[in-house]
Amino acid sequence: MVWSWWGFMEITKVSSKGQVVIPKQVRDAHGWREGTELIVENTSHGVLLRPKRVFKPTTVEEVAGCLAKLYKGPARSIEDMDAAIEAEAVRRYKRSVGK
């Protein structure tokens, strides 16, 4: 492990097959287990690894469209939703302080 301005860094080598071992501490910190698919992105600052999304990207319309199947009541106003959120926040606060 090596110290840098951004914290500790690990050093690894590229194998003859082009493989790189990601240090266990880094894998654990990101929750990358065996079989995790990573996207390798070449950036102006170096190489970026990020996990491949498990689900395909969706739009608000796609997500909201499925909600209509779950809720059959009347449409709620923003004020109704704000009041419900406030009431739940108060309920949780009272529960947390024992009232």
C-alpha positions in Angstrom: 0.0 0.0 0.0 1.3 3.4 -0.9 0.2 6.9 0.4 -0.9 9.6 -2.0 -2.6 12.9 -1.7 -6.0 11.2 -2.2 -5.4 8.5 0.5 -3.8 5.0 0.3 -3.3 3.4 -3.1 -2.6 -0.2 -4.0 -0.1 -1.2 -6.6 -0.8 -4.1 -9.0 0.7 -5.4 -12.3 -0.7 -6.2 -15.7 -0.2 -9.9 -16.4 1.0 -11.4 -19.8 -2.7 -12.0 -20.6 -3.6 -8.3 -19.9 -5.2 -9.2 -16.5 -5.1 -6.9 -13.5 -5.8 -8.1 -9.9 -7.9 -5.5 -8.1 -6.7 -5.5 -4.5 -9.1 -7.1 -2.0 -9.4 -3.9 0.1 -10.6 -2.1 -3.0 -13.0 -4.9 -4.0 -14.4 -5.0 -0.5 -14.9 -1.3 -0.3 -17.0 -1.3 -3.5 -18.8 -4.6 -2.8 -17.3 -6.2 -5.9 -17.6 -10.0 -5.6 -16.4 -12.7 -7.9 -18.3 -12.5 -11.2 -19.1 -8.7 -10.8 -19.1 -7.3 -14.3 -17.2 -4.0 -14.6 -17.3 -1.3 -17.3 -13.8 -0.2 -18.2 -13.7 3.4 -19.3 -10.7 5.2 -20.7 -10.7 8.8 -19.4 -8.4 11.8 -19.6 -7.4 11.1 -16.0 -6.8 7.4 -16.4 -8.9 4.3 -16.3 -12.3 4.2 -14.6 -13.9 1.0 -13.4 -17.5 1.0 -12.5 -20.0 -1.9 -12.1 -22.3 -2.7 -14.9 -25.9 -1.9 -14.1 -28.0 -4.8 -13.1 -31.1 -3.2 -14.6 -31.4 -1.4 -17.8 -31.9 2.4 -17.5 -35.5 3.4 -17.4 -37.5 6.6 -17.9 -39.9 8.2 -15.4 -42.8 7.3 -17.7 -41.9 3.6 -17.6 -41.7 3.6 -13.9 -44.8 5.7 -13.3 -46.7 3.6 -15.8 -46.3 0.5 -13.6 -47.7 2.4 -10.6 -51.1 2.8 -12.2 -51.5 -1.0 -11.8 -50.9 -0.8 -8.0 -53.0 2.3 -7.0 -56.7 2.5 -8.1 -57.8 5.5 -6.0 -58.3 9.1 -6.9 -55.3 11.3 -8.0 -53.6 13.0 -5.1 -52.5 16.6 -5.1 -49.1 17.9 -4.2 -50.6 19.3 -1.0 -52.1 15.9 -0.1 -48.7 14.3 -0.6 -46.8 17.0 1.4 -49.3 16.5 4.3 -48.9 12.8 4.3 -45.1 13.1 4.3 -45.2 15.6 7.2 -47.6 13.3 9.2 -45.3 10.3 8.7 -42.2 12.4 9.7 -44.0 13.5 12.9 -45.1 10.0 13.6 -41.5 8.7 13.2 -40.1 11.5 15.3 -42.5 10.8 18.2 -41.7 7.1 18.0 -37.9 7.8 18.2 -38.2 10.0 21.3 -40.7 7.8 23.0 -43.8 10.0 22.8 
